[in-house]
Amino acid sequence: MSLDVAAPFREHERLLRGLCYRLTGSAADAEDLVQETFLRALERPPARTDEPWKPWLVRVAVNLGKDALRRRRRLAYVGP
């Protein structure tokens, strides 16, 4: 049996993009976080694939968003 990770991701991609955008305030950062969430799903899918993926994907995206905000706070803004 092959695991189709792309199907649940496509189903929740818009939700994840909106969530990540609200977390970061940046469309580019949000897109990066959504892609990183998808990558995590491919590398390490949830233990129970028979359960809904939405809560797991949201939790991964929020945790990645928090990490990104922490990194952003540590780095000094250089400016244009």
Long-range contacts (C-beta under 8 A, 24 or more apart in sequence): 3-45, 3-49, 5-38, 5-41, 5-42, 5-45, 8-41, 8-53, 8-54, 8-57, 9-37, 9-38, 9-41, 9-53, 9-57, 11-53, 12-53, 12-54, 12-57, 12-58, 15-54, 15-58, 16-57, 16-58, 16-61, 19-58, 19-61, 19-62, 19-65, 20-61, 20-64, 20-65, 23-62, 23-65, 23-66, 23-68, 23-69, 24-65, 24-68, 24-69, 29-68, 32-68, 33-61, 33-64, 33-65, 33-68, 34-61, 36-64, 37-61, 37-64, 40-64
